[in-house]
Amino acid sequence: MNKRQSRIFAIVATGLAAVAFLGLTLYSHTRFDDLTNAADITPEITHGKDVWHKYNCINCHTLFGEGAYYAPDLTKIAQHRGEAYLKAYMRDPSQFYDEQRHRRLMPTQDLSEIEIENLVKFLDWVSKVDNQGWPPRPILVAGGTVNVAAQGTGQAAAQDVRPVRADSDPRAIGENLFGTAVPVCTACHSLQPGVQLAGPSMAGMAERAAQTLASPDYTGSATDVEGYIRESIVNPSAHLVPGAMFSAEGTSFMPNTYADSLTAEQVDQLVAFLGSMK
């Protein structure tokens, strides 16, 4: 290729790249309303966005990968946490941490109830934006383990869970599910005695379940340990574990999506595993 041919090649390649860039950019702009569900934006959601900026939430958190990367990305937080949890957390985040052990992780912002209400609506709208899988980093819950980092990424090796086969012991499969279900159980529950994360430790689960069933304060409908564990998975608000960090306004903070996301067999396997935690 001589100099003239090289010059022509460079000009043509640059022109094609520019056309492709402009075309893709214009195409992206034509999709924004659909991808962001723009028709669903209400004045309350707009106010929630203003609250997000007013309190400089982006100085610590990220949305769509944009922010300070000091605190968890909140793009999909509304799909991982229920409204009751988000409201209780915004009212007083110190209820969710042992500050002597975890240090202060989030300041109390003293938001008004209407600010909390609309900020939750804004985060719910954000969670429904079709962001094409971005950002790839999942929600990290304080005190969680490295297993959380692989949630939803399909990187089974990174989740540090024991591989199982279809004919493996149900408790082994349940243990695998504990570290791979979405939302992943290990994001909120430890298996170590006394280690409280966002949810209670699962150590001694069977014994505590029996004590709860025998208690006059029990409000669920289970009659045995296995039934109680199953009820806690598929209907977590049937009986609320005492503690401001576990529930609010009669609603458990535990996701209520497992009844739909897990098969009946998987729930049984998870029950078998947790029932073995004496």
Rosetta silent file (secondary structure, phi, psi, omega in degrees, C-alpha in Angstrom):
SEQUENCE: MNKRQSRIFAIVATGLAAVAFLGLTLYSHTRFDDLTNAADITPEITHGKDVWHKYNCINCHTLFGEGAYYAPDLTKIAQHRGEAYLKAYMRDPSQFYDEQRHRRLMPTQDLSEIEIENLVKFLDWVSKVDNQGWPPRPILVAGGTVNVAAQGTGQAAAQDVRPVRADSDPRAIGENLFGTAVPVCTACHSLQPGVQLAGPSMAGMAERAAQTLASPDYTGSATDVEGYIRESIVNPSAHLVPGAMFSAEGTSFMPNTYADSLTAEQVDQLVAFLGSMK
SCORE:     score description
SCORE:     0.000 S_00000001
   1 L     0.000  123.183  179.766    0.000    0.000    0.000 S_00000001
   2 L   -85.262 -177.262 -175.524    1.509    3.309   -1.053 S_00000001
   3 H   -64.407  -40.006 -179.260    1.037    6.666    0.675 S_00000001
   4 H   -64.641  -43.940  178.439   -1.932    7.648   -1.436 S_00000001
   5 H   -64.131  -39.773  179.096   -3.701    4.363   -0.769 S_00000001
   6 H   -63.094  -41.297 -179.844   -2.930    4.640    2.948 S_00000001
   7 H   -64.023  -43.114  179.613   -4.379    8.152    3.040 S_00000001
   8 H   -64.450  -42.272  179.252   -7.558    7.022    1.282 S_00000001
   9 H   -60.426  -44.752 -179.460   -7.888    4.041    3.600 S_00000001
  10 H   -63.716  -41.468 -179.232   -7.534    6.261    6.683 S_00000001
  11 H   -65.748  -45.249 -179.250  -10.099    8.756    5.395 S_00000001
  12 H   -65.141  -43.972 -179.587  -12.629    6.071    4.485 S_00000001
  13 H   -63.145  -41.457  178.122  -12.155    4.187    7.777 S_00000001
  14 H   -64.294  -40.902  179.406  -12.538    7.390    9.783 S_00000001
  15 H   -63.987  -43.919  178.789  -15.647    8.305    7.837 S_00000001
  16 H   -63.559  -41.511  179.141  -17.243    4.887    8.362 S_00000001
  17 H   -63.507  -40.952  179.508  -16.441    4.989   12.074 S_00000001
  18 H   -64.325  -42.253  179.296  -17.949    8.477   12.373 S_00000001
  19 H   -63.807  -43.380  178.868  -21.098    7.396   10.545 S_00000001
  20 H   -62.288  -43.506 -179.698  -21.431    4.318   12.756 S_00000001
  21 H   -62.550  -47.253 -179.759  -20.928    6.400   15.922 S_00000001
  22 H   -64.617  -40.444  179.631  -23.485    9.003   14.881 S_00000001
  23 H   -63.466  -46.701  179.785  -25.956    6.345   13.793 S_00000001
  24 H   -65.911  -36.309  178.616  -25.718    4.394   17.027 S_00000001
  25 H   -65.085  -46.034  178.486  -25.945    7.597   19.063 S_00000001
  26 H   -62.942  -39.815  179.312  -29.091    8.716   17.238 S_00000001
  27 H   -63.692  -41.312  178.940  -30.583    5.241   17.581 S_00000001
  28 H   -60.673  -41.911 -179.468  -29.886    5.256   21.318 S_00000001
  29 H   -64.899  -32.971  178.673  -31.661    8.578   21.701 S_00000001
  30 H   -70.877  -17.448 -177.772  -34.739    7.240   19.933 S_00000001
  31 H   -97.656   -8.444 -172.179  -34.896    4.393   22.499 S_00000001
  32 H   -56.386  -46.552 -176.526  -34.478    6.473   25.666 S_00000001
  33 H   -60.964  -40.564  179.349  -38.187    6.926   26.374 S_00000001
  34 H   -69.684  -45.077 -176.302  -38.862    3.192   26.038 S_00000001
  35 H   -66.216  -31.712 -176.568  -35.784    2.088   27.975 S_00000001
  36 H   -98.812    1.740 -176.868  -36.456    4.482   30.840 S_00000001
  37 L    53.196   48.615 -174.008  -40.246    4.080   30.946 S_00000001
  38 H   -58.350  -29.524 -178.817  -40.479    7.840   30.603 S_00000001
  39 H   -66.615  -17.900 -177.612  -44.268    7.708   30.450 S_00000001
  40 H   -90.615   -3.037 -177.625  -44.298    6.439   34.058 S_00000001
  41 L   -72.364  122.020 -179.078  -42.455    9.438   35.502 S_00000001
  42 L  -109.556  166.442  174.991  -44.732   11.231   37.957 S_00000001
  43 H   -56.519  -33.724  179.131  -44.244   14.468   39.901 S_00000001
  44 H   -65.964  -40.883  178.145  -43.514   12.313   42.969 S_00000001
  45 H   -65.461  -40.771  177.606  -40.711   10.497   41.136 S_00000001
  46 H   -62.158  -40.675  177.277  -39.296   13.825   39.956 S_00000001
  47 H   -64.469  -38.861  177.409  -39.396   15.082   43.548 S_00000001
  48 H   -61.134  -37.676  176.110  -37.631   11.914   44.657 S_00000001
  49 H   -64.240  -39.622  177.915  -34.870   12.666   42.156 S_00000001
  50 H   -63.834  -37.024  177.158  -34.604   16.161   43.625 S_00000001
  51 H   -63.771  -41.887  177.866  -34.297   14.626   47.100 S_00000001
  52 H   -55.020  -44.191 -179.758  -31.498   12.393   45.789 S_00000001
  53 H   -76.540  -37.430 -177.991  -29.611   15.486   44.641 S_00000001
  54 H   -57.745  -41.069 -177.110  -30.567   17.657   47.638 S_00000001
  55 L   -97.049   12.941  174.907  -28.917   15.267   50.072 S_00000001
  56 L    52.182   41.278 -179.536  -25.986   14.541   47.751 S_00000001
  57 H   -57.310  -30.737 -176.093  -26.655   10.798   47.830 S_00000001
  58 H   -71.406  -11.190  176.431  -24.404   10.475   44.787 S_00000001
  59 H   -68.396  -20.116  177.631  -21.450   11.576   46.883 S_00000001
  60 L  -120.369  -43.144 -175.214  -21.412    8.048   48.326 S_00000001
  61 L   -94.218  170.351  174.678  -23.773    5.893   46.215 S_00000001
  62 E  -126.578  149.840  168.874  -23.974    5.242   42.489 S_00000001
  63 E  -126.672  130.820 -177.483  -26.862    4.969   40.040 S_00000001
  64 L    54.935   30.990  177.900  -26.206    3.350   36.681 S_00000001
  65 L    82.121    0.523 -179.419  -22.551    3.193   37.668 S_00000001
  66 E  -103.708  125.665  178.976  -22.311    6.966   38.156 S_00000001
  67 E   154.659 -159.235 -171.162  -21.349    8.247   41.575 S_00000001
  68 L   -92.515  -11.908  179.206  -18.683    8.116   44.223 S_00000001
  69 L    58.492   25.677  175.495  -18.298    4.318   44.617 S_00000001
  70 L   -91.954  -32.579 -179.131  -17.970    4.789   48.381 S_00000001
  71 L  -124.125  171.212 -174.947  -21.269    3.059   49.194 S_00000001
  72 L   -57.348  148.172  171.199  -23.312    0.388   47.366 S_00000001
  73 E   -67.553  135.704 -175.409  -24.749    0.992   43.909 S_00000001
  74 L  -110.589   15.006 -176.080  -28.493    1.547   44.278 S_00000001
  75 L   -55.483  -42.162 -176.905  -29.611    1.056   40.686 S_00000001
  76 L  -113.885   18.381 -175.333  -31.582   -2.102   41.522 S_00000001
  77 H   -58.966  -34.815 -177.771  -31.994   -1.637   45.274 S_00000001
  78 H   -69.395  -18.180  176.037  -35.790   -1.399   44.991 S_00000001
  79 H   -88.064  -17.581 -179.078  -35.851   -4.885   43.452 S_00000001
  80 H   -98.726  -26.800 -178.798  -33.695   -6.300   46.235 S_00000001
  81 L  -124.971  141.794  179.430  -35.303   -4.525   49.177 S_00000001
  82 L   -77.217  169.194 -178.685  -38.955   -3.896   49.873 S_00000001
  83 H   -60.886  -40.313 -178.157  -40.509   -0.503   50.451 S_00000001
  84 H   -61.283  -41.374  179.636  -40.812   -1.101   54.206 S_00000001
  85 H   -64.960  -47.881 -176.173  -37.069   -1.806   54.479 S_00000001
  86 H   -61.910  -40.714 -179.790  -36.049    1.227   52.431 S_00000001
  87 H   -66.809  -45.214  179.852  -38.262    3.561   54.449 S_00000001
  88 H   -63.155  -39.220 -179.807  -37.081    2.237   57.793 S_00000001
  89 H   -65.655  -42.176 -179.669  -33.466    2.440   56.646 S_00000001
  90 H   -67.902  -32.040  179.755  -33.834    6.049   55.483 S_00000001
  91 H   -68.181  -43.645 -176.549  -35.481    7.049   58.755 S_00000001
  92 L  -155.307   85.261 -178.078  -32.678    5.698   60.932 S_00000001
  93 H   -63.323  -20.045 -178.546  -29.828    3.754   59.282 S_00000001
  94 H   -66.458  -17.455  178.428  -28.094    3.285   62.633 S_00000001
  95 H   -71.119  -12.408 -174.243  -30.740    0.644   63.459 S_00000001
  96 H  -104.761    5.741 -178.463  -29.202   -1.587   60.816 S_00000001
  97 L  -140.599  152.722  164.678  -25.632   -1.640   62.055 S_00000001
  98 L   -93.003  101.598 -171.635  -23.591   -2.270   65.128 S_00000001
  99 H   -64.761  -25.161  178.499  -21.634    0.938   64.868 S_00000001
 100 H   -71.870  -28.334 -179.013  -18.902   -0.262   67.204 S_00000001
 101 H   -94.634  -39.564 -173.155  -18.231   -3.212   64.927 S_00000001
 102 H  -101.489   -5.096 -169.790  -19.119   -1.833   61.499 S_00000001
 103 L    56.995  170.553 -176.298  -18.374    1.878   62.186 S_00000001
 104 L   -71.538  120.359 -175.836  -20.818    4.457   60.952 S_00000001
 105 L  -101.499  -23.682  178.286  -21.752    3.485   57.434 S_00000001
 106 L  -151.188  133.270  179.785  -24.458    6.013   56.626 S_00000001
 107 L   -75.211  154.682  172.295  -25.424    9.281   58.306 S_00000001
 108 L   -78.654  120.650 -172.880  -28.970    9.987   59.457 S_00000001
 109 L   -92.047   -8.129 -178.433  -30.268   12.520   56.955 S_00000001
 110 L    54.993   46.023  177.081  -33.435   13.509   58.851 S_00000001
 111 L   -70.739  146.448  173.601  -35.543   13.227   55.726 S_00000001
 112 L   -74.936  165.114 -178.830  -39.205   14.126   56.017 S_00000001
 113 H   -62.930  -37.338 -179.596  -41.782   11.404   55.435 S_00000001
 114 H   -69.948  -33.564  176.823  -42.768   12.878   52.059 S_00000001
 115 H   -66.746  -42.160  178.133  -39.094   12.989   51.020 S_00000001
 116 H   -63.360  -45.905 -178.540  -38.672    9.345   52.016 S_00000001
 117 H   -56.403  -47.384 -175.212  -41.882    8.372   50.226 S_00000001
 118 H   -78.763  -29.422  175.763  -40.838   10.032   46.972 S_00000001
 119 H   -66.169  -38.007  175.863  -37.209    8.961   47.152 S_00000001
 120 H   -63.504  -40.677  178.311  -38.400    5.353   47.381 S_00000001
 121 H   -64.782  -38.864  177.876  -40.619    5.949   44.332 S_00000001
 122 H   -63.420  -45.095 -179.767  -37.661    7.421   42.472 S_00000001
 123 H   -66.173  -33.019  176.693  -35.476    4.410   43.317 S_00000001
 124 H   -65.892  -41.966  177.780  -38.304    2.091   42.258 S_00000001
 125 H   -64.274  -42.753  179.175  -38.491    3.862   38.877 S_00000001
 126 H   -58.861  -40.546 -175.664  -34.697    3.672   38.527 S_00000001
 127 H   -65.632  -20.781 -177.414  -34.774   -0.063   39.236 S_00000001
 128 L   -95.453   -3.470  177.099  -37.141   -0.615   36.298 S_00000001
 129 L   -67.354  132.612  177.352  -35.003    1.214   33.735 S_00000001
 130 L   -77.201   94.076 -174.865  -33.712   -1.190   31.122 S_00000001
 131 L   -97.838   18.573  173.911  -30.021   -0.503   31.657 S_00000001
 132 L    54.447   35.792  176.358  -28.875   -3.409   29.489 S_00000001
 133 L    80.196   10.877  178.998  -27.224   -5.116   32.451 S_00000001
 134 L  -108.790  138.730    0.802  -25.207   -2.101   33.542 S_00000001
 135 L   -81.360  152.671 -178.669  -23.666   -1.708   36.021 S_00000001
 136 L   -73.656  -18.023 -177.807  -22.462   -5.303   36.355 S_00000001
 137 L   -76.268  128.693 -177.032  -21.556   -4.814   40.019 S_00000001
 138 L   -81.281  173.983  174.499  -24.396   -6.065   42.243 S_00000001
 139 L   -63.826  129.461  175.771  -25.802   -4.537   45.400 S_00000001
 140 L  -107.596  125.043  179.258  -23.384   -5.039   48.244 S_00000001
 141 L   -97.183  135.955 -177.183  -24.905   -5.223   51.704 S_00000001
 142 L   -53.382  130.791  179.340  -22.737   -4.163   54.600 S_00000001
 143 L    86.319   -3.871  179.620  -21.107   -7.168   56.225 S_00000001
 144 L   -68.080  176.195 -176.864  -21.882   -9.391   53.256 S_00000001
 145 L  -111.049  177.731 -179.684  -19.387  -11.805   51.881 S_00000001
 146 H   -62.896  -18.808  178.425  -17.591  -12.200   48.590 S_00000001
 147 H   -58.730  -34.641 -177.239  -20.424  -14.471   47.524 S_00000001
 148 H   -63.641  -32.436 -175.206  -22.547  -11.379   47.011 S_00000001
 149 H   -63.247  -20.361 -178.395  -20.083  -10.010   44.512 S_00000001
 150 L  -102.302    4.621 -176.152  -20.958  -12.762   42.074 S_00000001
 151 L   -59.304  125.385  174.978  -24.712  -12.479   42.459 S_00000001
 152 L    75.965    2.130 -177.109  -26.457  -12.635   39.146 S_00000001
 153 L   -95.192  -11.658 -177.889  -23.229  -12.687   37.168 S_00000001
 154 L    76.923    7.850 -179.863  -23.194  -16.383   36.464 S_00000001
 155 L   -91.032   75.002 -174.432  -19.685  -16.594   37.857 S_00000001
 156 H   -57.545  -35.799 -177.303  -20.274  -19.695   39.907 S_00000001
 157 H   -64.264  -29.465 -177.361  -16.600  -20.163   40.642 S_00000001
 158 H   -79.018  -11.413 -174.355  -16.442  -16.759   42.282 S_00000001
 159 H   -87.455   -3.908  174.683  -19.265  -17.556   44.664 S_00000001
 160 L    55.588   45.430  177.187  -17.255  -19.994   46.740 S_00000001
 161 L  -117.228  152.041 -177.751  -20.048  -22.545   46.865 S_00000001
 162 L   -74.572  128.335  179.182  -19.735  -26.293   46.750 S_00000001
 163 L   -64.976  146.864  178.259  -20.650  -27.735   43.323 S_00000001
 164 L  -134.435  162.804  174.499  -23.590  -30.143   43.321 S_00000001
 165 L  -114.883  171.108 -178.983  -25.249  -32.541   40.919 S_00000001
 166 L   -61.956  -28.583 -178.598  -28.924  -33.258   40.389 S_00000001
 167 L   -98.039   13.139  177.441  -28.573  -36.445   42.483 S_00000001
 168 L   -67.841  163.077  177.005  -26.682  -34.769   45.323 S_00000001
 169 L   -58.228  136.991 -179.150  -28.047  -34.837   48.862 S_00000001
 170 H   -54.289  -34.292  179.386  -30.930  -32.329   49.173 S_00000001
 171 H   -68.496  -34.746  177.038  -29.108  -30.589   52.025 S_00000001
 172 H   -67.763  -40.516  177.296  -26.040  -30.133   49.837 S_00000001
 173 H   -65.528  -38.291  177.438  -28.189  -28.712   47.053 S_00000001
 174 H   -62.679  -39.169  177.508  -29.863  -26.479   49.627 S_00000001
 175 H   -63.490  -39.240  177.191  -26.463  -25.221   50.764 S_00000001
 176 H   -63.708  -42.885  178.839  -25.622  -24.470   47.150 S_00000001
 177 H   -62.698  -35.423  179.522  -28.906  -22.577   46.764 S_00000001
 178 H   -57.426  -30.101 -178.569  -28.115  -20.596   49.908 S_00000001
 179 H  -103.924    0.152 -176.470  -25.136  -19.165   48.057 S_00000001
 180 H  -130.077  -16.490 -179.701  -26.586  -18.905   44.562 S_00000001
 181 L   -61.788  156.144  179.172  -30.302  -18.028   44.782 S_00000001
 182 L  -119.059  122.605   -4.702  -31.249  -14.520   43.686 S_00000001
 183 L   -64.859  144.859 -174.834  -31.306  -12.475   45.820 S_00000001
 184 L   -72.096  134.689 -175.304  -28.515  -14.497   47.378 S_00000001
 185 H   -62.274  -34.132 -175.890  -29.181  -15.538   51.001 S_00000001
 186 H   -69.968   -8.611  175.857  -25.595  -14.850   52.052 S_00000001
 187 H   -67.145  -28.155 -173.707  -26.092  -11.162   51.323 S_00000001
 188 L  -123.553  -19.935 -174.374  -28.103  -10.893   54.543 S_00000001
 189 L  -120.824  132.575  172.972  -27.599  -14.103   56.543 S_00000001
 190 L   -95.584  159.192  172.930  -24.471  -15.538   58.100 S_00000001
 191 L  -102.677    2.129 -178.141  -24.017  -19.185   59.040 S_00000001
 192 L   -94.016  138.968  178.986  -21.751  -18.235   61.927 S_00000001
 193 L   -59.048  132.637  174.207  -23.116  -17.999   65.488 S_00000001
 194 L    77.969   -1.692 -179.202  -23.659  -14.427   66.622 S_00000001
 195 L   -94.452   99.558 -178.610  -22.761  -12.866   63.283 S_00000001
 196 L   -95.344  124.342  173.272  -25.739  -10.646   62.428 S_00000001
 197 L  -102.851 -137.182  176.414  -25.781   -9.067   58.998 S_00000001
 198 L   -68.460  -25.659  177.343  -28.897   -7.418   57.570 S_00000001
 199 L  -121.882  170.413 -179.192  -30.784  -10.559   58.657 S_00000001
 200 L   -64.786  152.714  173.232  -30.416  -12.975   61.582 S_00000001
 201 L   -64.428  144.034  177.954  -27.649  -15.581   61.618 S_00000001
 202 L   -87.758   -3.441  176.677  -28.796  -19.002   60.432 S_00000001
 203 L   -62.527  133.378  179.685  -26.611  -20.751   63.031 S_00000001
 204 L    71.415   22.804 -175.256  -28.844  -22.740   65.373 S_00000001
 205 H   -56.708  -45.105 -175.670  -31.804  -22.221   63.040 S_00000001
 206 H   -63.839  -43.711 -178.963  -33.540  -25.495   63.948 S_00000001
 207 H   -66.214  -42.160  179.852  -33.346  -24.904   67.681 S_00000001
 208 H   -66.486  -36.319  179.033  -34.542  -21.307   67.408 S_00000001
 209 H   -62.876  -41.863  179.202  -37.389  -22.366   65.129 S_00000001
 210 H   -63.877  -40.484  179.141  -38.578  -24.883   67.741 S_00000001
 211 H   -65.553  -39.240  179.523  -38.419  -22.212   70.458 S_00000001
 212 H   -64.800  -42.675 -179.712  -40.348  -19.769   68.269 S_00000001
 213 H   -62.258  -32.735 -178.596  -43.062  -22.322   67.534 S_00000001
 214 H   -82.389   -9.714 -176.458  -43.481  -22.942   71.270 S_00000001
 215 L   -80.848  140.361  176.040  -43.697  -19.224   72.024 S_00000001
 216 L   -67.766  -12.783 -179.667  -47.122  -17.588   72.527 S_00000001
 217 L   -84.857   -6.380 -178.344  -45.819  -14.690   70.437 S_00000001
 218 L   -66.911  131.197 -175.081  -45.577  -16.810   67.289 S_00000001
 219 L  -113.825   -0.384 -178.877  -48.001  -15.454   64.669 S_00000001
 220 L   -84.646 -166.106 -176.978  -47.481  -17.840   61.746 S_00000001
 221 L  -121.669    7.382 -179.731  -49.296  -21.053   60.874 S_00000001
 222 L   -72.946  153.433 -179.192  -46.457  -23.594   60.860 S_00000001
 223 L  -120.051   -7.502  177.384  -46.654  -26.576   63.181 S_00000001
 224 L  -145.412  172.745 -173.879  -43.134  -27.970   62.928 S_00000001
 225 H   -60.149  -46.884 -179.234  -39.570  -26.787   62.354 S_00000001
 226 H   -61.149  -40.254  179.549  -39.527  -27.584   58.644 S_00000001
 227 H   -65.183  -37.571  179.148  -42.851  -25.821   58.176 S_00000001
 228 H   -65.506  -43.600  179.782  -41.566  -22.752   60.017 S_00000001
 229 H   -64.348  -42.659  178.954  -38.457  -22.516   57.845 S_00000001
 230 H   -61.746  -43.779  178.751  -40.526  -22.983   54.685 S_00000001
 231 H   -60.975  -39.420 -179.404  -42.957  -20.313   55.858 S_00000001
 232 H   -65.194  -29.304 -179.182  -40.060  -17.937   56.552 S_00000001
 233 H   -80.258  -47.627 -172.730  -38.818  -18.385   52.985 S_00000001
 234 H   -92.813  -19.133  179.833  -42.061  -18.102   51.025 S_00000001
 235 L  -142.770   69.139 -168.924  -44.054  -15.868   53.389 S_00000001
 236 L   -64.279  -18.069 -179.544  -41.509  -13.961   55.506 S_00000001
 237 L   -90.943    1.166  179.401  -44.047  -11.587   57.052 S_00000001
 238 L   -61.899  -38.568  173.345  -46.149  -14.411   58.549 S_00000001
 239 L  -139.156  126.933 -176.005  -44.032  -14.129   61.701 S_00000001
 240 L   -95.585  124.206  174.799  -41.681  -11.206   62.263 S_00000001
 241 L   -67.272  128.830 -178.361  -38.362  -11.805   63.955 S_00000001
 242 L   -58.090  142.351  178.314  -38.070   -9.164   66.710 S_00000001
 243 L   134.308  129.609 -177.411  -35.720   -6.300   65.915 S_00000001
 244 L   -64.856  -21.199 -177.997  -36.035   -2.940   64.170 S_00000001
 245 L   -85.826   -3.964 -176.906  -33.471   -3.996   61.601 S_00000001
 246 L  -107.521  -18.845 -177.562  -35.526   -6.986   60.478 S_00000001
 247 E  -162.713  165.338  174.719  -38.999   -5.514   59.865 S_00000001
 248 E  -157.702  143.254  176.827  -41.148   -2.396   59.993 S_00000001
 249 L    52.773   39.251  176.030  -44.865   -1.680   59.922 S_00000001
 250 L    75.921   11.939 -178.024  -45.692   -5.374   60.037 S_00000001
 251 E  -124.189  126.434  176.695  -43.582   -6.227   56.984 S_00000001
 252 E   -68.434  145.189  177.220  -40.432   -8.319   56.999 S_00000001
 253 L   -77.815  -11.327 -179.829  -37.448   -6.844   55.156 S_00000001
 254 L   -67.445  137.257  178.794  -36.698  -10.245   53.684 S_00000001
 255 L   -54.282  139.832  179.634  -37.521  -10.418   49.954 S_00000001
 256 L  -103.138   28.624 -174.019  -40.926  -12.016   49.341 S_00000001
 257 L  -101.468   -6.451 -173.894  -39.973  -13.235   45.886 S_00000001
 258 H   -68.230  -27.386  178.861  -38.651  -16.712   46.666 S_00000001
 259 H   -61.762  -28.102  179.881  -42.093  -18.323   46.372 S_00000001
 260 H   -95.838  -35.858 -173.853  -41.992  -17.372   42.695 S_00000001
 261 H   -83.033  -21.330  178.500  -38.272  -17.548   41.917 S_00000001
 262 L  -108.501  146.075  173.965  -37.648  -20.972   43.501 S_00000001
 263 L   -76.904  164.627  178.556  -39.382  -24.200   42.622 S_00000001
 264 H   -59.567  -37.234  178.794  -41.145  -26.187   45.322 S_00000001
 265 H   -66.162  -39.575  178.981  -38.306  -28.721   45.156 S_00000001
 266 H   -66.902  -38.224  176.704  -35.700  -25.993   45.620 S_00000001
 267 H   -62.336  -42.688  178.150  -37.575  -24.613   48.617 S_00000001
 268 H   -60.396  -40.739 -179.898  -37.615  -28.127   50.108 S_00000001
 269 H   -66.740  -39.541  177.294  -33.860  -28.412   49.525 S_00000001
 270 H   -66.286  -39.577  176.816  -33.245  -25.052   51.159 S_00000001
 271 H   -62.553  -42.267 -179.730  -35.436  -26.098   54.092 S_00000001
 272 H   -61.619  -40.777  179.499  -33.462  -29.336   54.406 S_00000001
 273 H   -68.332  -50.263 -176.642  -30.195  -27.420   54.569 S_00000001
 274 H   -66.989  -30.861  177.063  -31.358  -24.759   57.028 S_00000001
 275 H   -68.401  -15.955  178.104  -33.059  -27.409   59.147 S_00000001
 276 L   -86.153   -4.936  179.931  -29.663  -29.033   59.583 S_00000001
 277 L   -82.880   84.376 -178.326  -28.307  -25.869   61.265 S_00000001
 278 L   -79.380    0.000    0.000  -28.565  -27.071   64.851 S_00000001
